[in-house]
């Protein structure tokens, strides 16, 4: 990877890691479902007037928008509102890897590699350890479970995304912009039902600058720039070279939460975090290590 592309990759990682702090700031003034509606409205408009619709069926656009966009962020934003620290949320959301592999096995009949039950079991153990630490650092059990549900929605969305990208060349900007049309409708309906029209009106009438900037960041930086730039890196370099960089996102998220929100974690929470990261790292690098060792053994014979 060229130095320039390394710079772009690290900028994306920082944008996504800092994203959780921005969500925290956005929720200070806006209810979670209304925040989601505003985010994806800005993703779609006015860009939809200039970007052509992707050449995929509407049902797949609808499925993508309802899972990766609405489902993931409705649960994540609500989780952070009811008690999920920004730093821990950035890590727990990475459990989407577990759900992606699980749904791939169930829906696509893909077989797990021999090392995956072990490595993902380590990550799951770390999540269980984190779940026992409710009450510490402001984390509630509801917040934890909602974040895991958000990760599950992301996992389903990954399966849908895999099907879409297999249909041929796809303009990633078109997919992100046009799929942004889908979430505002369920977000607004859910906000009206669960948060109430009075809170919606009051929040919009009294919206503050930091809430507006949060919406702009979430829509333009974390969504449009992040997803499109990341997709271009995946097209230019092998997935095995680019994908591991996503493991830096929770590290950036934890660091930013410590600096900007003064989030403090106890020893058990750090232990759970290390187990999750260890499981995810081993899941990516174990096959390479095993192949390298096998080649070394063959060369010595």
C-alpha positions in Angstrom: 0.0 0.0 0.0 1.4 3.4 -1.0 2.1 6.0 1.8 -0.7 8.1 0.4 -3.2 5.3 0.7 -1.9 4.4 4.2 -2.7 8.0 5.1 -6.3 7.6 3.7 -6.7 4.3 5.5 -5.6 5.7 8.9 -7.9 8.8 8.3 -10.8 6.4 7.8 -10.0 4.5 10.9 -9.8 7.7 12.9 -13.1 8.9 11.5 -14.9 5.7 12.4 -13.3 5.5 15.9 -14.0 9.2 16.7 -17.5 8.6 15.4 -18.6 7.1 18.7 -17.6 10.2 20.6 -19.6 12.3 18.1 -22.6 10.0 18.6 -22.3 10.7 22.3 -22.3 14.5 21.7 -25.2 14.2 19.2 -27.3 12.4 21.8 -26.8 15.3 24.2 -29.7 17.3 22.7 -31.3 14.9 20.3 -33.2 11.7 21.0 -31.5 8.6 19.4 -34.1 7.8 16.7 -34.5 11.4 15.6 -30.7 11.6 15.4 -30.7 8.6 13.1 -33.4 10.1 10.9 -31.4 13.4 10.5 -28.2 11.5 9.8 -29.5 9.5 6.9 -31.7 12.3 5.5 -28.4 14.3 5.1 -26.7 11.2 3.6 -29.4 11.1 0.9 -30.1 14.7 0.3 -29.1 16.6 -1.7 -26.6 14.0 -3.1 -29.4 11.9 -4.5 -30.1 14.7 -7.0 -26.7 14.3 -8.6 -25.8 10.6 -8.0 -27.4 8.0 -10.3 -29.3 5.1 -8.7 -27.2 1.9 -8.4 -28.2 -0.9 -10.8 -29.7 -3.2 -8.3 -33.3 -4.2 -7.5 -35.2 -2.0 -5.0 -35.7 -5.0 -2.7 -32.0 -5.3 -2.2 -31.6 -1.6 -1.6 -34.4 -1.8 0.9 -32.8 -4.8 2.6 -29.5 -3.0 2.8 -31.0 0.2 4.2 -33.1 -1.6 6.8 -30.2 -3.7 8.2 -26.9 -1.9 8.0 -28.4 1.6 8.2 -31.6 1.5 10.2 -31.2 -1.6 12.3 -27.6 -1.1 13.2 -27.8 2.5 14.2 -31.3 2.5 15.7 -30.1 -0.1 18.2 -26.6 1.5 18.6 -27.9 5.1 19.2 -30.5 3.8 21.7 -27.9 1.7 23.4 -25.6 4.7 23.9 -28.6 6.7 25.2 -29.6 4.2 27.8 -26.2 3.3 29.1 -23.4 2.2 26.7 -20.1 4.0 27.0 -18.7 5.2 23.6 -15.4 3.4 23.9 -16.9 0.0 24.8 -19.6 0.4 22.2 -16.8 0.8 19.5 -15.5 -2.6 20.6 -18.7 -4.5 21.2 -20.0 -3.5 17.8 -17.0 -5.5 16.3 -18.9 -8.6 17.3 -20.5 -8.2 13.9 -17.7 -10.6 12.8 -19.2 -13.3 14.9 -22.7 -12.7 13.5 -21.5 -12.4 9.9 -19.8 -15.8 10.1 -22.9 -17.3 11.8 -25.3 -15.9 9.2 -23.0 -16.9 6.4 -23.1 -20.5 7.7 -26.9 -20.5 8.2 -28.0 -18.6 5.0 -25.1 -19.2 2.6 -24.1 -22.6 3.8 -20.5 -21.5 4.2 -18.3 -23.8 6.3 -16.2 -22.4 9.2 -12.5 -22.9 9.0 -11.0 -25.2 11.7 -9.5 -22.3 13.7 -12.7 -20.1 13.8 -14.6 -21.8 16.6 -11.6 -21.3 18.8 -10.7 -17.7 17.9 -14.3 -16.5 17.8 -15.0 -18.4 21.1 -12.2 -16.3 22.7 -13.9 -13.1 21.4 -17.3 -14.3 22.7 -15.7 -15.0 26.1 -14.5 -11.4 26.2 -18.0 -10.2 25.3 -19.5 -12.3 28.1 -16.9 -10.8 30.6 -17.8 -7.3 29.5 -21.5 -8.1 30.0 -20.9 -9.0 33.6 -19.5 -5.5 34.3 -22.8 -3.6 34.1 -22.9 -0.6 36.4 -19.2 0.1 35.8 -18.3 3.1 33.6 -22.0 3.8 33.2 -22.7 0.6 31.2 -26.1 -1.0 31.7 -27.1 -4.5 30.6 -29.7 -3.0 28.3 -27.1 -0.8 26.6 -24.8 -3.9 26.2 -27.6 -6.1 24.7 -28.8 -3.3 22.4 -25.2 -2.9 21.1 -24.9 -6.6 20.4 -28.2 -6.5 18.6 -26.8 -3.6 16.5 -23.8 -5.8 15.6 -26.3 -8.6 14.6 -28.0 -6.2 12.2 -24.6 -5.3 10.8 -23.9 -9.0 10.3 -27.2 -9.5 8.4 -26.4 -6.5 6.3 -22.9 -7.9 5.5 -24.6 -10.9 4.0 -26.9 -8.7 1.9 -23.9 -6.6 0.9 -22.0 -9.6 -0.2 -24.9 -10.7 -2.5 -25.2 -7.2 -3.9 -21.5 -6.8 -4.7 -21.6 -10.2 -6.5 -24.0 -8.9 -9.0 -21.2 -7.1 -10.9 -19.5 -3.7 -10.8 -21.3 -1.3 -8.3 -20.8 2.4 -7.7 -20.3 2.5 -3.9 -21.2 6.1 -3.7 -24.5 5.3 -5.4 -25.2 2.5 -3.0 -24.5 4.6 0.1 -26.5 7.6 -1.1 -29.5 5.8 -2.4 -29.7 3.4 0.5 -29.8 6.5 2.6 -33.3 7.0 1.3 -34.6 4.0 3.2 -33.7 4.6 6.9 -35.3 8.0 7.5 -38.9 6.6 7.1 -38.6 3.9 9.8 -36.5 6.2 11.9 -39.2 8.9 11.8 -42.0 6.4 12.5 -40.1 4.8 15.4 -39.3 8.3 16.8 -42.9 9.4 16.6 -44.1 6.2 18.3 -41.4 5.8 21.0 -40.0 9.3 21.5 -43.2 11.2 20.9 -44.1 14.3 18.7 -43.6 16.7 21.6 -40.0 15.6 22.1 -39.3 15.7 18.4 -40.6 19.3 18.0 -38.9 20.5 21.2 -35.6 18.9 20.1 -35.7 20.5 16.6 -36.8 23.9 18.0 -34.0 24.0 20.5 -31.3 22.2 18.5 -27.8 23.4 19.4 -24.7 23.9 17.3 -22.9 20.8 18.7 -26.0 18.6 17.7 -26.0 20.1 14.1 -22.2 19.5 13.8 -22.7 15.9 15.1 -25.3 15.2 12.4 -23.0 16.7 9.7 -20.1 14.6 10.9 -22.1 11.3 11.1 -23.6 11.8 7.6 -20.7 13.3 5.6 -17.6 12.0 7.3 -18.5 8.7 8.9 -21.0 7.6 6.3 -20.3 9.1 2.9 -16.5 9.6 3.1 -15.9 6.6 5.3 -17.8 3.9 3.3 -16.8 5.2 -0.1 -13.1 5.6 0.7 -13.0 2.2 2.4 -14.6 0.6 -0.6 -12.1 2.1 -2.9 -9.2 0.7 -0.8 -10.8 -2.7 -0.9 -10.9 -2.5 -4.7 -7.3 -1.4 -4.9 -5.7 -3.8 -2.5 -6.3 -7.4 -1.3 -9.0 -7.8 1.4 -6.5 -9.5 3.7 -4.3 -6.4 3.6 -7.0 -3.9 4.2 -9.6 -5.6 6.5 -7.3 -6.0 9.6 -7.2 -2.2 9.8 -10.8 -2.3 11.1 -9.4 -3.7 14.4 -7.8 -0.3 14.9 -11.3 1.3 15.1 -12.1 0.2 18.6 -8.6 1.2 19.8 -9.2 4.7 18.4 -12.7 4.7 19.9 -11.4 3.7 23.3 -8.6 6.3 23.2 -11.0 9.1 22.0 -13.5 8.2 24.6 -10.8 8.5 27.3 -9.5 11.8 26.0 -12.8 13.6 25.1 -15.3 11.9 27.5 -13.0 10.9 30.3 -14.3 7.3 30.3 -12.7 5.1 32.9 -12.6 1.3 32.6 -11.9 -1.2 35.3 -9.5 -4.2 35.2 -12.2 -6.7 34.2 -13.4 -4.5 31.4 -9.9 -4.2 30.0 -9.6 -8.0 30.3 -12.8 -8.4 28.3 -11.6 -5.9 25.7 -8.2 -7.7 25.3 -10.0 -11.1 24.9 -12.2 -9.7 22.1 -9.3 -8.1 20.3 -7.2 -11.3 20.7 -10.0 -13.4 19.3 -10.5 -11.1 16.3 -6.8 -10.8 15.6 -6.3 -14.6 15.8 -9.3 -15.1 13.4 -7.5 -13.0 10.8 -3.8 -14.0 11.3 -4.0 -17.6 12.4 -4.4 -19.0 8.9 -1.4 -17.0 7.7 0.7 -18.1 10.6 -0.3 -21.7 10.1 0.5 -21.5 6.3 3.9 -19.9 7.0 4.8 -22.6 9.6 3.7 -25.3 7.2 6.0 -23.9 4.4 8.9 -23.6 6.8 8.4 -27.2 7.8 8.3 -28.3 4.2 11.4 -26.4 3.3 13.3 -28.1 6.2 12.5 -31.6 4.8 
